[in-house]
Amino acid sequence: MSLAPCLQKVIKNEGASYVQAPFFLSTCKFMERYLTSNEIKSLLQLSNRELKHMRENGLLQFKKVKNRFLYFVPSTNSILNYSLGEQLINWHQKKHGSKISNSPHNVQTIRSLEKLVWDLLLPIERHFGKETVHVTYGFTSTELKRYISKYSSANTYPALDQHASYEKNAKDNSICSRGGAACDFYVLGMPSSDIVKFISKHLEYDRIYYYGADRPLHVSVNLNESTRHLQIMRVSEKGRRYPSKKAFGEAAIKLAKEL
């Protein structure tokens, strides 16, 4: 089963029109997750006036908590169109200077990438500050994997690293045996050790690979049961990466405190 990910939508109200394009269509009709006013404005490219109009005319589903409005993402849109989701998809343009299509085609892939934003990247951004999260290695489509394998394959492990999520190769076999979705990222001005401590204690994750306080962090989520696996990686004198200490669940929280 596949889902055409790129659509274009024009919304008109009271003489004003704005375009949301291209955007990913959510795989969920109803999500028990909310965005703040600033976040929903960023996602839908709305002004304060347009947001107020849509709320008052029943065009957006929301709830009010004390003095704050919290909004559902419309089923015709997706959190992947938020800035963090765009980083997951478009990261390769900056890293590789490539215009290769990097759109996910598998519904499970889209669900996993949405989960990665909702459950990890967005809570981290909310905790450490807007525009502090920078994705250095995100989703890898079949087309992009082929390009990377040819021109920049060092330290990549597509069969295990979850960057390809549920996408399939030309032989219709899953690229990664683990499913889920993953990205490498850093938080501006923060050592990665602090991010590991925050994630392991407060967030739901599948795997964390820690390469050092000054290196991007590799994190993943899974649609099935999460392993909550923290793996410390070291680098040999010859520059080769190798696994060091590891822990799972509550033990991972204790290991993170040692970093």
Residue, then its C-alpha position, 0 to 999 in steps of 0.5 A: m500500500s502506498l500513499a501519494p505524499c505531495l499535494q497542493k491545497v488552496i484555502k480561501n476565506e474572507g477574500a484572503s487566500y494562502v497556499q500550502a504546497p506541496f505537503f504530506l497528507s496525514t495517515c491518521k484521520f484523528m490524532e490525539r496530539y496538539l500544536t500550540s498557536n505558534e506551531i499551527k501557524s507555522l504548519l499552516q502558514l497562517s497569520n494571527r487573523e487567519l488563525k482566529h478566523m478558522r478557529e471561530n468558524g469551526l475550520l480547525q479542531f482545538k481545545k482550550v487549556k486555561n488561557r491557551f488554545l491547543y490545535f489538532v493537525p487537520s487530517t488533510n495535513s501532516i506534522l511532516n509539513y512542520s519545520l522539523g518534518e521538512q528537515l527530516i525529508n530535505w536534509h540531503q539537499k544541504k548535506h549532499g547538494s542533491k535534488i533527488s526526490n526523497s519522498p516516502h511512499n510507504v504508509q508505515t514510513i509516513r506514520s513512523l516519520e510522523k511519530l519521530v516528530w511528535d514523540l521526539l523532535l517536537p518535545i525536544e524543540r519545546h524543551f530546548g527552544k525553537e529552531t535549536v534542533h538541526v537534523t544532519y541525517g534524516f529519512t532516506s528514500t530508495e532513490l536517495k539510498r542508491y545515490i548515497s551508496k554510490y557516492s557517500s557510503a562511509n559509516t552508513y548501515p541501511a539494513l539496520d540504521q532505520h533511516a529508510s524506515y519501511e521503504k523497499n528496494a527494487k526487488d521489493n524487499s525492505i531496505c531496513s529489517r528494523g522498520g521504525a524511523a531514525c534521524d541524526f541531529y544536534v541541539l544548538g548550544m547543547p552537548s549531546s550527552d544532555i539530550v540523551k539524558f532528557i530523551s532517556k528519562h522523559l521520551e519514548y524512543d526505540r534506539i539511541y546511538y551516542y557518539g560523543a558530546d560534540r557529535p550528532l545523536h542518532v535516535s529512532v522510534n518504532l511503531n511496535e514495541s520500543t526497545r529503549h536501547l541506549q548504545i554508547m559508541r567509541v572511535s578507535e585510534k584508526g578512526r573506526r567506530y565500535p560499540s561500548k556500553k549499552a543498556f535498556g529501559e530504566a538501566a539506560i537512564k542510569l547509563a545516560k547519567e554517566l555521560 
